[in-house]
Amino acid sequence: MGNNLQDVPDIVVGRLPIYLRALSAMQASGKQYTSSHELAEWLGISSAQIRKDLSHFGEFGKQGTGYSVAGLHDQLRHILHLNREWPLIIVGAGNIGSAVASYTGFAQRGFRVIGAFDNDPSKIGTKVGPFIVHDNREIPAFVKENHVRHAMIAVPAEYAQQVADLLVASGITGILNYAPINLSVPAKVRVEYIDPVLHLQKMTYYFE
Amino acid sequence: MGNNLQDVPDIVVGRLPIYLRALSAMQASGKQYTSSHELAEWLGISSAQIRKDLSHFGEFGKQGTGYSVAGLHDQLRHILHLNREWPLIIVGAGNIGSAVASYTGFAQRGFRVIGAFDNDPSKIGTKVGPFIVHDNREIPAFVKENHVRHAMIAVPAEYAQQVADLLVASGITGILNYAPINLSVPAKVRVEYIDPVLHLQKMTYYFE
């Protein structure tokens, strides 16, 4: 049940948080049991796919009764290492950085923003959400002192790679990149991308 | 070469915009030719996968010379229906909606925000980015008049489904949802999700 299962495909890992989110919503609505069929209907993913994904991590459901919502929820949290809170920093105090700094949806889901940074003197010392913006030069010491592993990059595309280099040198191993460029990082560092245009372009493929 | 190729897997379609983004960057840097190996190195996707993905749509590369950057770029734009500009509306004038309304990266990539909406009387009439916020009740007429197909939902989770229902009833067929819940829509409507926490949770799977 640990993550020594190195051969779980990345795409399967990517669906686990989606299952977790659905189970949280079910839990909030008081539901006690669910099934791969019900999850399939909620999520638009086939029930066979859901069962196959979960089977990488053990036996969860019972014939007849299905899955315990709370039980599967807890096990997915465990598998995803979310039974602790991960600190997070934001680099870039523009529109996107400000929106993310003010977002209240992290706390219940395993993350807490603890610092915001920018290299623009006109932004340093101002506030984004509840955070005072600090100079990028303070990142290495801050990351070390607070054992930070995750950072969000919300700077213009032309600065994103140099910010990524600074983050990696500071010990960050997970980057969520809002800048619309691919980053080059060492293999041990994970990068995920948020680019709304990629999603819009994917949709238009299906449009006439 | 058209999109009558109904059987291209969704996950392949999802990678085409990533290839297009890399080709745009190559074009901007003056590069004339590339290869599946070079793209693979830029993107962290295997060269075999890239060749297989592109083979769904025809023969692009030449033995020896590889791909013409401009040629492949244009063909991907064509396949993704991006050789026109798609109008876009934003529903929700909070932090995320404001950040997206101010984002300047849509125009060169096939999209243009043309309107912003909210149901909060304190926001209607104010500005987000360059747009005056209009009442949600104006959405159906606006969508029809401007032939809008795409909308972004940037409202709190508890209102997202009712906004989606209004958008679908108005004729929207592609929704980019920033609210952290799964939406229920008819099969003809595409929904894509942007939820930073899903990406963060996926990363922590790989962390000790």
Interface residues (C-beta under 8 A of the other chain):
Chain A: N3 I11 V13 G14 L16 P17 I18 L20 R21 A22 A25 W42 L43 G44 I79 L80 H81 L82 W86 L88 N95 I96 S98 A99 V100 S102 Y103 G105 F106 R109 G110 F111 R149 H150 M152 A157 T173 G174 L176 P180 I181 N182 R190 E192 Y193 I194 D195 P196 V197 L198 H199 L200 Q201 K202 M203 T204 Y205 Y206 F207
Chain B: N3 I11 V13 G14 L16 P17 I18 L20 R21 A22 A25 W42 L43 G44 I79 L80 H81 L82 W86 L88 N95 I96 S98 A99 V100 S102 Y103 G105 F106 R109 G110 F111 R149 H150 M152 T173 G174 L176 P180 I181 N182 R190 E192 Y193 I194 D195 P196 V197 L198 H199 L200 Q201 K202 M203 T204 Y205 Y206 F207
